């Protein structure tokens, strides 16, 4: 049996797309934070109706996140074009990629839409939890307002980590100014981590989805047999390879274009297998 024909151009594509996604997400978060007026939030906290005031600002988040979706769609299309060229060279055929294919258009719109909704809904839930915690802990409005603003865009778990860190600093006897400074620095660190996580995962998703769509179109053109084609999982050669990818999925071969890989995580239709996974898949020429 032949060896997998790995398209390493997809690795380079992901490396280009990832920083674009990271910047787009960070820009959206920073713009949203800048739109939150601290004086209005302080007054709303004092009145006890801060949630409506914040939700008005959060309503603009989906629109600010649209550049993230645009980069995902771009990565999908570029991956499809790259893989079509790769298949063409591999099989010595004139394989092409049609980004206007209804299936391709649907994937790009659905994936970006789902991601934006997930981020938006997660942010709303997280902010409401922070507001509830601030009232429970009886935080002064002057301290709560910048805390809420600085935490917008984080997950609930990350926001709670910052709040717990803040209380730890207070228990250590740190001054209010030092607590605010250190908590803000920690929040910024988590913001960058979340942006990197989203960017790496979505860049990998878009590359794999574009590759899969190129294979489907090649099959429709008669260049691949969707029932007998062999696919192989190629584990990432980078440091973040997990045990599942390294020992369960790596070099696992499946027959059939739509056949999923099996592992302890379940059925995996295509890489990535998990958050920040950089694995790839490849065809084995007949």
N, C-alpha and C positions, 0 to 999 in steps of 0.2 A: 504494500500500500504506500502511496506517495506521502510526501511530507507537506505540512500545512504551508500555504503561501501567504505569509503575513504581510499586510500592507502597513509598513512602518510610517507611511505618510500620515496615517491617522493619529499616531502618537504626536507627531509634530503639529498637527492641526489642533489637537486638544491643548497642547502647550501654548498655542497662540490664542485660542478661544478663552481659556481659563482666566487670564488676567483681564480680558475685556468684560467677562461676566462679573468678576470680582469688583471692578471699578464701577460697573453699572449698578450693582446692588448697593455698594457703599455710598454712591452718589445719591441714590433714591432715599436711603436712610438719613443721610446728612441733610438733604433738602427738607425731609419731613420734620426732622428735629428743629431745623431753623424756622419752620413755619409755626412752631408752638410758642406763643408769647407767655413768658413766665409770669408777668403781672396778672394776666387774665386767669391763668391756672391757679395762682395763689388766691385770687378772689373767689374762684369757683370752689376751691378746697375749703376756704373759710365758710362759704355758704352751704357746703355739704353736697354740691351737685357737680363735682368735677368730671364725672363720667361723660355727660353730654358734651361738655366743652372739649374734651379730648377726642371723642368720637367724631366730631365735626372735622377735626384736623386729620384723623386717621382715614377719613373717607377719600382723601386725595392720594393715599398710598398706592392703590392699584394703577392709577395713571402714571405715577412716578416710576413704577416698576416696569412699564412697557419696554424700555430699552433692554431690560434683561431678556424679555421674550424675543425681542428682535435678534439678539446675539445668539440665542438658542436656535432660532430658525436659520440663521446664517450658518451656524456650525453643522446643522443637519444637511443643508444643501451642499456645502463644501465637502462634507464626508461622502455624500452620495456621488458627487462628481468624481472624487478621488477614487472611490471603490469601483465605479464603473470603468474608469481607465485602467485600474488594476486588473479587473476581470477580463477586460479586452486584451491586455497584454498577456495575461495568463493563458487564455484560451485561443488567442489569435483571432479574435472576432471584433466586430464593430459595436461593442456594448456602449450604451449611452444612458444618461440619467435625466429624467424629466421631472423637474421640481414642481411643475404644474399638475402632475398626476394627482387626482383627487385624494388618493390615499396619503400621498406625501403632504399635501396641503392640510389635510385633516390632522395628521400627526403634529405638525409644527404648531398649528393653532391650539390643539388640545393640550399638548405638553406645556406650552408657555402659559396657557390659561390656568391650568391646574396648579402650576407652581406659584403663580401670582396669587391665586385664591388661598393656597395653603399658607403662604407667607403673611398675607393680609389677615386671615382669620386667626392665625397663631399669634400675630402681633396684638390684635384686639383682645384676645383672651389673656395674654400675658400682661398687658397694660391694666386691664380690669383687676387682675390678681394683685398687682402692685398697689393699685389704689386701695383695694380692700385691706391689704397688709398695712398700708400707711395709716389708715384709720384705726386698725386694731392696735398698732404700736404707738398711736397718738403722736405721730411725727408732726412738727410744726410746718405750716404751709410753706414757709420760706425754704425749708429743707426738702419738702416733698416735691415741689414743683420742678426744680432742676433734676431731681432724681428720676421723676417720671419721664421728663424729656430725654435724659441721657440713656434711659433703658429702652426707649422705643426702637423696635427692630430686632430685639433679642427674643429668644424663646423663653417660655415660662421658667424653665429650669435655670437658664442663664441669668434671668432677672433676679430670681430668688437667691442665686449664688452671690450676686452683687449686694443685695440687701443684707444677707447673712454676714457677708464680709464687713459691711458697714457697721453692723451691730457689734461684731467682734472688735473692731477698731475702737468703738466707743467704750466697750468694756475694758479695753486696755488703757483707757484714760487719754486717748489722743484728743487733740483739740478739734473743734468743729471744722475749722478750715482744713486741717490735715486730713480729717476723715473724708470730707467732700473731695479733696484733691485725689486721694488714693482710690476712693470708690470710683471716681470718674475715670481714672487711669485703668482700673481693672475692667470697667465697662467697655472702654475703647478696645482693650485687648480682646475681649469676648466678641465685640462687633467684628473685628478683623478676622477672628477665627471662624465666625459664622459665615462671613462673606467668602472666605477661602473654601469652606466646606461646601457651600452651595455651588460655587463656581466650579470646583473640581468634579463634583458629582454630575452636575448638569452638562458640563462640557463632555464628559465621558458618555453620558446618556445620548446626547445629540449625535456624537460620532458613531456610536453603535447602531442607533436607529437609522441614520443615513446609510450606513453600510448594509444593514438588513434590507432597506428599501431598494438599494441598488441591486442586491441579489434577487429580490422579487421581480424587479423589472427585467433583469437578465433572463430570468426563468420565463417570463411572459413573452420575451423575444425569441425563446427557444434555445438559448445558449446554455441553460442549466436545467437539469431534471429535478424538479422540486421534491420528488419522492425518493431519489437515490443519492442526492448530493450529500457529501460528508462535511460536517462542520467540526471544528476542534476549538476548545477553550485554551487561550494562551494567557497564563498568569503574568501579572505585571512583574517586571524585573526590578521594580523600585522598592524602597524600604517599607512601604505601607502594605505589603502583601500579607493578607491574613491567612490563618491556618486552613480555612475552608477553601480559599482560592488556591493555596499552595499544594494542599494534599488531597482535596476531594475533586476539585474542578480542573486543575491544570492538566492539559493534554487529554482531557476526556473528549471522546469522539461520539457524535450522534449522527444518525442518518435521517435525512429529511430537512427541508428548508425551515419548516415551522416546528420542528421537534425541539423541546426544551431540554436543558441540562438539569440533572438531578443532584441534589446535595442536601446536607442537613438543614439548610435554610429553606428548602422547598424546591419547587420547579422554577428555574431561571430561564426566561425566554432569550435573553441576551445580556451581555455585560452592560452596566456594572452589577455586581452581585450585592453590593451594599454601599453605604455612604463612603465617598472618597475612593472607591475601587477604580483602579486604572487598568484592569484586565481588558483583553481584546479577544476577538474570535476570528477565525480564518477558515477558508475553504481548503479542502484537499483535492487537488486536481485528479481527475479520473485517470 
